[in-house]
C-alpha cells in the first residue's frame, strides 16, 4: 500500500515522499471470508478529530509523533520546507513522520475536518 508521507532528511529539510507498507493476502470478515490485501497491524495510541475554517494556516511545525492524517471533509494543503506542496481532499490521507527537522505548514483551503491517528513510536 502506498500513500504520501512527510519526512525529514538527515539535514533537517522536510520532503513529501511515498510510504510503501507491504501487503499480504488476507481473509476478512465472517464466512465466506472475502480475500483482499492487508498490511500488518500496527499499534496506535490516540485518535482525534479536528475541524478548521477555510483560510486557517498553521505555521511550520514538526509532527509531535508519527501520525496518519485523514481528510474527512474539505480540502487542505501541506507544504514542506523544501517548498513542495501537496493538496489533499476528502478521502485522502498522509503519513506525517517529520518528528525532527524543519517541519511543515498546513493550510485549510476550504472548511476542513481531519482525523489524526497517532502511531505508537517503536
Secondary structure by P-SEA (a helix, b strand, c coil): cbbbbbbcccccbbbbbbbbbbbcccccccccbbbbbbccbbbbcccbbbbbcccccccccccccbbbbbbccccccccccccbbbbbcccbbbbbcccccccbbbbccccbbbbbbbcccc
